Amino acid sequence: MNEVYLRDGSRKVKNVLKNKRESGQYCACPPYGYKKNPDNVHQLIPDEVTAPVVQRIFAAAASGDSSRKIAMELNSDLWNYTTIKRILKNEVYLGHTLLGKTRKASIRSEKKLPVPQEDWAVTRGTHLPLVSQETFDAAALNLGKGTRNYQKYDHVRKSIFSGIAVCGRCGHSLCSCGTVYKGEREKYWYLSCTRQRPDIADPCEGVRIRYSDL
């Protein structure tokens, strides 16, 4: 009977959320750059503090700057390039409401599963956009330029130390780095801390170990 009540309650909540989404109400935490309208909690309005930062990100991306470069310029505010990419791909900044991107694995589970994009609840023109469609498209066009797909190279392999080797200084995972020279791989391959990148705040320093030493 407990299971029956849970399922019935879950169904009712889903129906309420579905009706709100279809009517253009924003029933989730506001994304960076927006805040809830104090006169209507189901509507987004630009945040006077963070909205200019979002507009700066899109302008930089539209002019050809990479996500990594933008993150480095914003580094004093603890940004990283994955956050920049997530912002640049989010159509909420065009004034559209996108909800239902994930779903719970089960009634009792806290795990969330991704929902196919065609099944998202999308309502267009629900709030004031922060960027124009032209700027959004220009940023999307430049997003990922210069990025190599290393998986197509035969000498690139998943590290056998993945999930095992961690940095002794900061505790983050070690990633596989290096190259192949004259057919030799082990001589020029090593593990390096993922927090050594210059595009993140407070990076780790000089943690590197050769495969041969391991």
C-alpha positions as CSV (number, residue, x, y, z in Angstrom):
1,M,0.0,0.0,0.0
2,N,2.9,2.3,0.7
3,E,4.2,1.8,-2.8
4,V,0.7,2.5,-4.2
5,Y,0.5,5.8,-2.3
6,L,4.0,6.8,-3.5
7,R,3.3,6.1,-7.1
8,D,0.0,8.0,-6.9
9,G,1.7,11.0,-5.3
10,S,4.5,10.8,-7.8
11,R,2.0,10.8,-10.7
12,K,0.1,13.8,-9.3
13,V,3.4,15.8,-8.9
14,K,4.4,15.0,-12.4
15,N,1.1,16.2,-13.8
16,V,1.3,19.5,-11.9
17,L,4.9,20.0,-13.2
18,K,3.8,19.1,-16.7
19,N,1.0,21.7,-16.6
20,K,3.3,24.4,-15.3
21,R,6.0,23.6,-18.0
22,E,3.4,23.7,-20.8
23,S,2.1,27.1,-19.6
24,G,5.7,28.5,-19.6
25,Q,6.2,28.6,-15.9
26,Y,9.8,28.2,-14.7
27,C,9.6,25.7,-11.9
28,A,13.3,25.1,-11.2
29,C,16.3,26.9,-9.8
30,P,17.1,29.9,-12.0
31,P,20.2,29.5,-14.1
32,Y,23.3,31.7,-13.7
33,G,22.4,35.2,-15.1
34,Y,18.8,35.1,-14.0
35,K,16.7,35.3,-10.8
36,K,13.1,34.7,-9.9
37,N,10.7,37.6,-10.4
38,P,9.7,38.7,-6.9
39,D,6.2,39.5,-8.2
40,N,5.9,36.1,-10.0
41,V,8.1,33.2,-8.8
42,H,7.4,31.2,-11.9
43,Q,9.1,33.8,-14.2
44,L,12.7,34.6,-14.8
45,I,14.2,38.1,-14.9
46,P,17.8,39.1,-15.6
47,D,20.0,39.3,-12.5
48,E,21.7,42.8,-12.6
49,V,24.9,41.3,-11.1
50,T,25.4,38.1,-13.1
51,A,23.6,38.9,-16.4
52,P,26.5,41.1,-17.6
53,V,28.9,38.2,-17.0
54,V,26.8,35.9,-19.2
55,Q,26.7,38.5,-21.9
56,R,30.4,38.9,-21.7
57,I,30.9,35.2,-22.1
58,F,28.7,35.0,-25.2
59,A,30.4,38.1,-26.7
60,A,33.8,36.6,-26.2
61,A,32.8,33.2,-27.6
62,A,31.1,34.9,-30.6
63,S,34.4,36.7,-31.3
64,G,36.3,33.4,-31.5
65,D,37.6,33.0,-27.9
66,S,37.7,29.4,-26.7
67,S,35.9,28.2,-23.5
68,R,39.3,27.7,-21.9
69,K,40.5,31.2,-22.7
70,I,37.2,32.7,-21.4
71,A,37.6,30.7,-18.2
72,M,41.1,31.9,-17.7
73,E,40.0,35.5,-18.0
74,L,37.3,34.9,-15.4
75,N,39.6,32.8,-13.2
76,S,39.4,35.2,-10.3
77,D,35.8,34.1,-9.9
78,L,36.6,30.4,-9.8
79,W,35.4,29.6,-13.3
80,N,36.3,26.6,-15.5
81,Y,35.8,25.9,-19.1
82,T,33.2,23.2,-18.7
83,T,30.9,25.7,-16.9
84,I,31.5,28.1,-19.8
85,K,30.5,25.5,-22.3
86,R,27.4,24.6,-20.4
87,I,26.3,28.3,-20.4
88,L,27.1,28.7,-24.1
89,K,24.8,25.7,-25.0
90,N,21.9,26.7,-22.8
91,E,19.0,28.3,-24.8
92,V,17.5,29.7,-21.6
93,Y,19.6,32.8,-22.4
94,L,17.6,33.2,-25.6
95,G,14.4,33.7,-23.5
96,H,13.2,30.1,-23.7
97,T,12.2,27.8,-20.8
98,L,13.8,24.3,-21.0
99,L,12.7,21.8,-18.3
100,G,12.5,18.0,-17.9
101,K,16.1,17.4,-19.0
102,T,16.4,14.6,-16.4
103,R,14.2,12.1,-14.6
104,K,14.5,10.1,-11.4
105,A,15.5,6.5,-12.0
106,S,12.7,5.3,-9.7
107,I,10.4,6.7,-7.0
108,R,12.7,5.9,-4.2
109,S,16.0,6.7,-6.0
110,E,17.8,10.0,-5.9
111,K,19.7,9.1,-9.1
112,K,18.8,11.2,-12.1
113,L,18.9,9.9,-15.7
114,P,19.2,12.1,-18.8
115,V,16.1,12.6,-21.0
116,P,16.5,12.7,-24.8
117,Q,16.4,16.3,-26.0
118,E,13.3,15.7,-28.2
119,D,11.4,14.9,-25.0
120,W,12.4,18.1,-23.1
121,A,9.6,20.5,-22.1
122,V,10.4,23.6,-24.1
123,T,8.4,26.8,-24.0
124,R,9.7,29.7,-26.1
125,G,9.6,33.4,-25.3
126,T,8.9,33.1,-21.6
127,H,11.3,35.7,-20.3
128,L,13.7,38.5,-21.4
129,P,16.7,37.1,-23.3
130,L,20.2,38.0,-22.3
131,V,21.7,37.5,-25.8
132,S,20.5,37.7,-29.4
133,Q,20.0,34.7,-31.6
134,E,22.8,36.0,-33.8
135,T,25.3,36.1,-30.9
136,F,24.2,32.7,-29.6
137,D,24.7,31.1,-33.1
138,A,28.1,32.8,-33.5
139,A,29.2,31.5,-30.1
140,A,27.9,28.0,-31.0
141,L,29.8,28.1,-34.3
142,N,33.1,28.9,-32.6
143,L,32.5,26.4,-29.7
144,G,34.9,23.6,-29.9
145,K,37.0,25.0,-32.8
146,G,40.5,23.7,-32.6
147,T,39.5,20.8,-30.4
148,R,41.0,17.5,-31.5
149,N,39.3,14.1,-31.3
150,Y,42.2,12.1,-29.9
151,Q,40.2,8.9,-29.9
152,K,40.8,8.5,-33.6
153,Y,44.5,8.1,-33.0
154,D,45.7,4.5,-32.5
155,H,48.3,5.4,-29.9
156,V,45.7,6.9,-27.6
157,R,44.4,4.4,-25.1
158,K,42.4,4.6,-21.9
159,S,44.8,4.7,-18.9
160,I,44.9,1.4,-17.0
161,F,45.3,3.6,-13.9
162,S,42.0,5.4,-14.4
163,G,40.1,5.6,-11.1
164,I,43.1,4.2,-9.2
165,A,45.9,6.8,-9.3
166,V,45.2,10.1,-7.6
167,C,47.3,13.2,-6.8
168,G,49.1,13.0,-3.5
169,R,48.8,16.8,-3.1
170,C,45.1,17.6,-3.9
171,G,43.4,14.2,-4.2
172,H,42.1,14.7,-7.7
173,S,42.5,12.0,-10.4
174,L,45.6,11.7,-12.5
175,C,45.0,11.9,-16.3
176,S,47.0,10.2,-19.0
177,C,49.3,12.5,-21.0
178,G,52.2,12.2,-23.5
179,T,53.0,11.3,-27.0
180,V,54.5,8.5,-29.2
181,Y,57.9,9.1,-30.7
182,K,59.5,6.6,-33.2
183,G,57.1,3.9,-32.0
184,E,58.0,4.3,-28.4
185,R,55.1,5.1,-26.0
186,E,56.1,4.3,-22.5
187,K,59.2,6.5,-22.6
188,Y,57.1,9.6,-23.4
189,W,53.9,8.8,-21.5
190,Y,53.0,9.9,-18.0
191,L,50.2,10.7,-15.6
192,S,49.5,14.3,-14.6
193,C,47.1,15.9,-12.1
194,T,43.9,17.2,-13.7
195,R,44.1,20.3,-11.6
196,Q,47.3,21.6,-13.2
197,R,45.4,23.4,-16.0
198,P,45.9,27.2,-15.9
199,D,42.2,27.8,-16.6
200,I,41.1,26.8,-13.1
201,A,41.6,28.6,-9.8
202,D,44.3,27.4,-7.3
203,P,45.8,24.8,-9.7
204,C,48.0,22.0,-8.4
205,E,51.7,22.3,-9.0
206,G,54.1,20.0,-10.8
207,V,52.5,16.6,-10.1
208,R,53.7,14.2,-12.8
209,I,54.8,10.6,-12.8
210,R,56.0,8.4,-15.7
211,Y,54.4,5.2,-16.7
212,S,57.7,3.4,-16.5
213,D,58.1,4.5,-12.9
214,L,54.6,3.1,-12.1
